[in-house]
Amino acid sequence: MHVTIEPGILYFGTPVVLISTVNPNGSFNLAPMSSAFWLGWRCVLGFAANSLTPQNMIRTGHCVLNLPSVDLAAMVDRLALTTGTDPVPESKQRRGYRHHADKFGLSGFTAMPSETVASPRVRECKVELEAVIEATHGIADNDPALRGRLLTLEVRIQRVHIDRSILKDNETDRIDPDKWRPLILSFQEFYGLGEKVHPSTLGTVPEALYRGPDIDRARLAEGRTLSS
């Protein structure tokens, strides 16, 4: 039997993304989030507008989306309730956030160079996606109480780095979902994926049929030509 409720959040479960960016002073920021979804080689990311990560992304035009697997949950959790913004915004103070300048040092993750952007990759993550910002969109701009507080950034992936251990056997461009175990955040708690529960008819469509022009654009990205 269904009941009508009013939960404070509607986070039913999405993969955790560690977004690495470059701060104004040249140091690196690392922030966990889960408001993300992918279409082709594009990704849409949702943020509080006063967070350092979207500000870094808009200023520099790039980032890296690092996807942690379930075995990295404890390291990701060390970043909880931390912000690179100083002073801490009042809205985050109410939730118990504290400023921490060295997110890589705090978490234990290792920064490594990217190929096409100045933002670093996270060595420990099995999925690292170098991205450039394509568009910025406000959320709830028609509501005076929320206008300017929320935004989404559309990014285009231009380099995909995958640990060989999660590739399909005898294939070079396909990830095996039976090997990849992403860290999932559901209502602010960490979970992982279980075994496949049912064959998928959609899964019979060859992945090559989804390839779009962004892959050709990605091949043209040579070196770290973007500003830091």
N, C-alpha and C positions, 0 to 999 in steps of 0.2 A: 504494500500500500504506500503510495506516495504522500508526502507531506510538504507543505510550503514552508521554506526556511529563508533566512537572510544571513548567509555566511559573510564574514568580513572580506574574504578573498575567494576567487574561483580558480585556484591553481590545481587543476585536476591531474597534472603530471606531464612534465616535459623534460628533455635532457638538460643537464647542467652544462653551461658554457663558461669557460674561463676566458675573459676578454683581456688581451694584453694590448696596452697602448703606450704612447710616449708622453711624458709629462712636459710642461713648459720648460723645466730646467734640464731636460734631457734624460732624466731617470725614467724608469719603467713603472707602470701601474698594472696591477692584475686584479680583476674583479669578477667574482662569480655571479651568474644570473641564469634565469631559466625562461625568460619571456622571449622566445625565439622560435621562428619556423622557417623552413626552406622551401623554395620553389626553383627547381633547376639549380643553377649556380648562383642564385640570389638568396639572400636571407634578410628577414625583417626582425629587428631587435627593438624591444620596448624598454624605456628607461624613465626614471625620474629625471627631469630636466636639470636639476641642481647637482647631479652626480658628476664626478670627475671624468668617468669613462666617456660618456657621450660628448662632454666638452672637449676632451682630447681628440676624439674621433672627428668632430666637426672642424677643429683647428688644423689637424694634420692631414685629414682625408684618408686615413687608413687605420687598420687594426689587425689582430689575428684572433680567430675564434678557435680556441683549444677545447676539445671535448674530453673530459676525464672519464675513465672507466671506473667501475665500482670499487676497485682496489685502492683508489685514490681518495675515497670519501673523507678519511680523517684529515688529509692535507687540505682538501677543499674547505673543510669545516673550520680550520684555523683562520680562514679569511672572513668568517661570519661576523657581522656587526662591526666591521672595520670600514673606514673610508679614507681615500687619499686626500679628501678635501679638508683644508684647515683654514679657518675654524670649521668645526662640524656643523652642518646646517641644523637649524632648530628642529626641523621635522625628524631628522635622524637622531638628534640628541634624545628626543622623547622615546625612541625605541632602543636606546642604549648603545648607539654606535660610538666608536672612539676613532680618533685619527691615528693612522699608522702609515708612515712614509715608505717603508720597504716591504711591500707585499710579498715579493719573492723570498726575501729572507725570513719573513714571518711564517710563511707556509711551508718552506722547504723545497718549493719548485725551482727548477733551473731554467734561466733564460738562455735562449740560443738564437743566433742570427736567422732572420728570414731571408728569402731570395729576392722578393720584389717590393717589400715595404720595410720601413725602419722599425716598426713594432716587432717585438721578439716573439718567437715561438716558445712553447713550454715543452721541454724535452720529455718529461714524464708522460705526456698525453699521447695516446695512440692515434689521435686525429688532430691535425693542425691545418687550419684554413686561412691563408693570407687573403685579406679582403681590402677593397677600396670602397669608400662611401659614394653612393650614387644619388641619394635623395634623403631629405629630412621632412617628416610629417608630424604635425601636432596631433594630439589626442584630446578629445573633449574640449576643443577650442570654442564650441558654442555654449559652454557652461562657465559663467564668470567665476565660479568657485574653483574651477580646475584649469582654466585657461593658462597656458604657459608652464604648467607643472609637470606635464607628461609629454613624451614624444617618442616617435619611432624613427629608426634609421634604417634605410634600405642599403644593403651592402652587396657588392658583386665579388664573388670569389675569383681569385686569379692564380692561386696555386694551392694544390691539395697534397698534403703530406700524410701518408698512412703507414702505420707500422705493418710490416709484412705479415705479422702473426695473425692479422684479422682479414687478410685477403682470401678470396676463394682459391681453392687448390687449382693449379694449372691455369690461372687467369691473372691478368695484370691490372685490370681496371675495375674490378668488382669487389666490394666488401662483402664478407660472409656474415650475415646476421646471426648465424649460429656460433660465431666466434667473437663477435663484437658485443660487449656488455657495457653499455653506457650507464653513467650515473644519472638517475632520475630523481627530480624533486617533485614531490606531491604533497600539497598542503604543508610546505616547509619541512618535510621529512625526507630523508634519503632512502631510495629504493633502487633495485636493479630489475633487469628483465629476467623472466623465467624462460622455459622452453617454449618452442612454437606450439600453439594450441590448436591450429587448424590450417590446412593448406589454403593458399591464397590464389584465387583466380587471377587477380591483378598481377600476381607474381609471375604469371606465364608470359607477360609482355616483355620482350627483350629490352634490357636497360638502354641499349644503343639507340632505340627509337625515341628516347627522351633527350638525346644530346642536342643542345641548342647553340646559338652563335656565341654565347659567353665563353664557351670552351676555346673557340678560335681567338677571341679577344685575349684570353688568359695566356695563350701561347705567345702573344706579342709583348707580354710584360717582361722586360729584360732589366735585371738589376734593380737596386733600390733607388729609383729615380725620384721618389716622392720626398717631400720635406719631412724632417723629424718632428 
